[in-house]
Amino acid sequence: MATSTASRTASVALTQFAGEFDVDRGVTTAASVVLTVPIVILFVIMQRYFTAGLTGGAVTG
């Protein structure tokens, strides 16, 4: 769907590291870590709000 490189998502861009016959595992792993670490940090910071929302919605009556 997205034909330009600027409009691709990060996960799709990550697949561009794979060649036709080989995969540069070091670069792919480094890119995966760079993409994952901000999400994990955001989750750790916002974890109390996730927990409060989940438990608050489960209370009935």
C-alpha positions, 0 to 999 in steps of 0.5 A: 500500500505504502509505496514511498519509504517515508510512509512505511511503518517501523515494523515494515522498515525493519524487514528491509534489513533482510536481503534476498539470500541472507539476513544481517542479524546484528543490524536487525536485532539492534533496530528491534531494540531501538524500536522496542525500548521506547515502548517499554519505557512508556509502559513502565511510566504509565503502568499505574494508570493502566492498572487503575483503568483495568481494575476500575472498570472491573468493579461492579455494583 
